[in-house]
Amino acid sequence: MLVLNRKEGESVRVGDDITITVVGVEGGQVKLGIEAPKSVGIHRQEVYVAIGKENAEAANVSENLLNLLKNTKKD
């Protein structure tokens, strides 16, 4: 993991297309502004994990439904 120190108003570049700027620091929170192409998904970590869980559950339901439909056709 790369760790950098940035002050309010300073930025970090990720590749050619992504800029992360420290917008503000208030109490124990840092506010970040992220400029990136629309094709790049940007989520807070907890949202990203929740999306992954929901996708896994949806895939499991789809597989179970498919198996049920296959078994129904055999009867």
TAKA-V6523 format. One record per pair of residues at least 12 apart in sequence whose ideal C-beta (glycine too) atoms are under 6 Angstrom apart, sorted by the first residue. I is the first residue (numbers start at 0). J is the second residue. D is the distance in Angstrom with one decimal. If there is no record, write none. Layout:
i: (I I)
j: (J J)
d: (D D)
This chain:
i: (5 7 7 7 9 16 17 18 19 19 20)
j: (21 21 23 24 21 36 35 34 31 33 32)
d: (4.8 5.3 6.0 5.7 5.7 5.3 4.5 4.5 5.7 5.4 4.4)
